[in-house]
């Protein structure tokens, strides 16, 4: 058998490859309309999706007019990308906290929607990350206000569903409002899902999907996590005055939504690859949520049990799971981060959901023999880390102790990047140009 870490990294790359736009878009090509075709997109995969769509479109409809704009995070451009070679404009903006370019992207899309006709087709390409990349705050809320809301939500431990419920009700483009603006054109939305349950309303805050959540629900979330808003905006939320478009009000719009890739697809691809290599795969779930450290402790218990030859998982095997966990930052860790940042930027705590999971897994496994693991974000970027995630083996704890690297200290600061960098156990891919959420694999031999 191949080396354990090499095996786990193979599974990760197979999962990513299954969700690449270049292999997905051609199967979802719509018929050319009588009028124009306009492509709009937002998310970490948006440029790769737009390139794949344009290439497939030109093969089938070489004389049909095509234009549009997509927005992606800074640096999330396919290798060899040349903006002048495309009819689709690319805007790069900030993620996970919006910036002025995020606002420019939203305004550009709304401008393009103003002269559409019933003969036109709009293809909307949506993937994870779109919520911060398309930012146009409601009247009474500034970009600076919205940036503060995003930062507070990210640090609160709120689920992605909760975060996007708030974002939708504070936006002029999310939660179905872009769909309203595109009327009377025909609209086709193609999504790559990065959310548990693959609900298009949640993916990038559903700019072209009627929204079931309510202003009151958004208000309750704001209060639950003590998110600061201007008093007038908070009052409007509580009164239900910032409602998003609902399905009953959009029945006459011509619109179709398709989820073309999701976490389960990626996990199944990894499982098939494991089988080919003679390792029995078990997919635990593709929609796990909760605190990263808590999810890690459950995984470590299952792995220890299987390593002892007990339970339903028969070794050699690999446990696979996906979903989107959370990391709640407490005030003490934020203070430590601020202090270290001012003293030495290199020591600033960095990390994300996957790294946090791996640190807790090291503690939970406690050097259990015969167990190796990898956890990484399929977009290639784990929170504030430059890595996708990290890897863990039976030797990790001893290795850290030999190097004088304190697991408890790094865990208390949520500095998974620093911990696994010191051990040379980061998983580094760079932006993968797709996003189907967290990927976790635990190999038991």
Secondary structure by P-SEA (a helix, b strand, c coil): cccaaaaaaaaaaaaaaaacccccccccccccccbbbbbbbcccaaaaaaaaaaaaaaaccccccccbbbbbcccccccccccccccbbbbbbbcccccaaaaaaaaaaaaaaccccccbbbbbbbccccccccccccccccaaaaaaaaaaaaaccccaaaaaaaaaaacccccaaaaaaacccbbbbbbbccccccccccccccccbbbcccaaaaaaaaaaacccccaaaaaaaaacccccccccccccccccccccccaaaaaaaaaaaaaaacbbbbbccccccccaaaaaaaaaaaaaaaaaccccccccbbbbbbbbbbbbbcaaaaaaaaaaaaacccccbbbcaaaaaaaaaaaaacccccccbbbbbcccccccccccccccccaaaaaaaaacccaaaaaaaccaaaaaaaaccccccccccccccbbbbbbcc
